[in-house]
Amino acid sequence: MAQPLSVLVADTDDERRRDLGLALYEGGFEVVNAVNAEEAVRFTVGLNPALVVIPTDLDGVAPTDLYARLAGTGLDLPPFLILSDEIPAVDDQIAGGEFHFLSLDDVDPEGFLYQVRLLLLAREIGGEVGEALDELFGDLSRITVGDLLSVLERDGITGHIRPSVGPGAGIWLSDGQVIQATWGSLKGRKAFNRIAGLNQGSFVVELVPADVESDIDVDLSELVSDAIEERLQLEEFFSRLPSLNARVGVQMGSDFFGIEFTPLEREVLTHSQEARNLGDLVNRVTMTDLETVKAIEDLSTRGFLEILEPPNRIHLVTDSTCDLFPSYTRRNGIHIVPLSVVFGQTVYKDGVDLFPSEFYQMLEGGDIYPSTSPPGKGEFLEVYRRLVATGDVVSIHVSAKQSLTSEHAADAVRDGANEFAQLRLEAGGVGVPEIRVVDSKSNSVGLGLLVLFASRMIERGLGVDEITARIEEIRERLQFLFLVDKPEFLRKGGRIGQAKATMGSLFGIKPILGMEDGEVVPVDKVRGGRRAQPRLIEILSERVSMSRPVFAAMAHAAAPEWGGRLKEALTETFNVVEMLEGEIGPVIGAHSGPGTVGCIVFEPKNDELELLKAPD
């Protein structure tokens, strides 16, 4: 049996020390009490607790002074949870330690227990806690959904897990048990299995009442194992079926009305008459994705369901700097061409064999600064060859002023024109393949948002020329601002000089940067990290209406807490109809560095709103 974690509660207030200690003890912690600074130092050194709880003034000794005394011992010191009458406005960690503050007005034993659990959970999984200690920001590339749920079950957490896959996705827990899951309009096991299959992106754990209807009453181990098994089987099924953009229709033969279909089969056939495509059909059916896809394949094999790729469809291509999550690109049939990241003599493909969490560890832990390179013409030729036989192509890419990616794509279109026409002819198609290469004049989720819009236009039946024209017009109206945490990466990437990077680091100056005509430009600068996001929001509110509907996007580089704060600020300030979330990948991260957060706000015209919104 695992040894319980110990928490040192150092407080001269006997009643508070007793109440907090009792809550911790009943919550399964080993509690060590100290009534003065000398005991706090001695017990911390001798017992090495997982957490030190201490008021602002313990026996005349400030927490920072106590930390300085302990630091001299050479110990790997635990975090300090400081109980304070007033939360100080600090920008960075004090004296190099990990300090968290809790207002004495907000301390109650039950809530305190959850806050301590959240703090220690953050250390256990490599996450971060919010200022109020009621949210945990983590990364699904560091811990699986199943492992996260196991820890929350162990600690009896009641709350909500919100992954960054989009609006409405989440898992609700009551006393550590999963009781509900949502994915857009989907609920229950179907939604849970989709979330459990995520392996990238950030998440937030919120300590809130589980005020939802319980749809799940299954042991956690069974829930997770079923979800894993479903994901493996679905990959096999989808490899046999057409793409999720394929059209579906019911085939009513002479014996159709004489067949006794199962309830699931009847539901599939009913929804097939109204579904936009195969992906929409899978979404509409209430059973899990695996059960639904099995029924679809069986009905297709028996001739009752027809699944056809559109004969003249439009394919959407982009590159890995779009920072869209694989779960989104797979479901929407978006083809990704990866850029390369070079560490020394080793070349990695962005999003193929190098992912954000690994990249940022390499970036901060090594002496080699990486370089990046665009896909070659041959890589685009290979992608376009696969697509032109069945449709035209819209290919949207990172700013041409930041990368040669779109130039190489255009070279492939020019050099492969005759071959593409022959491929179309051999496949029985008509006409010459149309391929439009679009310079997004953006990167990261700025590019991702344009790709999202193009996907919606394709689904609504627009042609390649109109899609291209609209994307080129929309890109000029994106409001793209971002904050960098470590100016030295901008210097290494050639964005600012050595002197500016050094001065920024020394004096805590945070640059606010933007994108104009495809280039990074300085917008403003503030002193202190906590002033940066409010100023960024202020600048955006001067450019974009706070009452009209807007689309927004947010991405972060290994900074889920700051990304979460920025997302919250955006939704509180603007009338956001849809929020796209992403994680800044290796290529963009090589130039901006870890800790960067950025956002885009786009205000559509009246005629654009319905065109760009997600289909109902």
C-alpha positions, 0 to 999 in steps of 0.5 A: 500500500502506498505511503500517504503524502505528508503535509506540513501545516505551520500556524500559530492559530491553534483553531485554524491549524487544527481544522485544516489538519483534520480536513487533510487527515480525513482526506488521507494525508499524513499531517505534520503540525508546527507552531512556529518558524523554528519547528517549520524549518526543522520538520521540513528538513527532517520530514520532507513534506509534499507541501508546506502550508504557512500563513503570511507571518509565522512567528514574525518570519515571512514565508520568503525568509523561511524559504531562503533558510530552507534553500540553504540546506540544499533540499529539493523544496516542496511548494508553499501554500501561503495563507494571506489576508491579501493576495500579492500582485506578483509577476513571477515566482518569489525567490525561485520557489513555488509559491501559491496564495490562498486568501484567509477569507476563502479558507474552509476545510472541505474546499481546502482539502480539494485545493491541496489535492489539486496542487499536489496533482498538478505536481504529479502530472506536470500541470499548473494550477490557477490563481484561485487553486480551483483549476488545474491546467494540464497536457494530454501528451504528458498524461492519458485521459485514463491515467488522469481519471484514475488519479481523480478517482483515487482522490475522490474529486468532484468536478469537470475535465474540459479538453481543448477539442472544442466547445461542449467537450468534457467529462463530469465526475462525482466523488471520483466517479465518471457520471457524464461526458459531452462532445458537442451535442453528444452525451454518455459513452459515445462522448466519453470514448471520443475524449478518452481517445485524445492524446494531444492538447491541453485540458482543465480540471475544474472543482465545481459541483457535478450538477448534470444528469448521470448517464454513465454508471460503469466502473472506470477500468471498464470505461477506459478499456472499452474506449481504448478497444473502440479506438483500435477497432475504429481505425481498422473500420475507417481504413475500409470505409470511404472518407467521412465526407462521403455521401450516404443514402438508403437503397430500397430494394424490393425486399426492403420493407420485408426486412426486420432491422434492429433498432440500431439499424433502423436509427442508422437508416432513418438518419441516413436520409438527412445526414450531410455525409458519413461523418454527420451520420456517425454523429447523429446516431446515439450509440457509440461510434464503434457500434454505429460504424459496424452497423453502417458497414453491415448495411452497406455490405447487404446493399441497404446503404450506399456510401459514395465519394462525391465525383467532383469534390474539393480536397483541402490541404494545409501544412503542419504549422496550422496547429490543428489537432489530429482529431479535427483534421482526421474527421474533416478529411484535411490533408497535412503536409509536415514541415521539418525541424532539425536538431543537430544532425537529426531531422524530425517531421512536425506532427509525425515523429515530433510533437509539442511536449517532446519538442519543448523538453528538447528545446529547454533541456539541450544546448542545440538550437533547432532550425526549420525547413519547408516541405519540398516540391516533391512532397506536395507532388505526392499529396496532389497526385493522390487527390486530383483524380477525384477532385480539385484542391484548395491548398492553404499554407503558412505565410510566404514571408515566413516560409517557402512552403507555399512557393514549393506548393505552387512549384508542384502545381506548375510542374505537375499540371500535365501529370495531374490531368492524365491522372484525372483522365485515367480515373474516368474524370472530366476536365483539368484538375484545379489546384489553388495555393493560398498564402494565409499570411498567418501561422499557427491557429491563424492558419488553422482558422482559415483552414476551418473556414475553408472546410465549412465553405467546401461543405456548403458547396462553394467552388475553388475560385470562390473559396480562394477569393473569400479566404484571401479577403478574410485573411486581411481582417484577422486580428492576430496578437501574441505574447512571448515569455522568453525574448531570447527565442525571438532573438535566436529566430532573428525577430529581435536583436540581442540587446532588446532580448537581454533588456526584456529578460532583465526588466521583465518587459513582455512584448506584444507582437502581431501579424501584419501582411504576413510578417511579425510586427511589434505592437506594444510592450508592458512591464510584468507578465500579469499586465500583458494579457489585459493589455492585449485584450484592450488592444483587440477591443479597440480593433474589434466590436465587443458586441458583434459575433466573432470567431476566436482562436487561441494557442499556447506553447507549453503554457496551458494555464496562461492559454486558459486565462487568455481563452477566458479573457476572450470569451468574457470580452467578446461575443465569441460564437466559436473558439478554436484551440490549439497548441503551438507546434515545433516549427512555430515554437522554434521561433517563439519559444515555450510560454508563448500564447497567442490569439486571433479574433475575426469579426465576420460580415453579416453574410459571412456568419452563417457561411462560416459557422459550424453546420447544425 
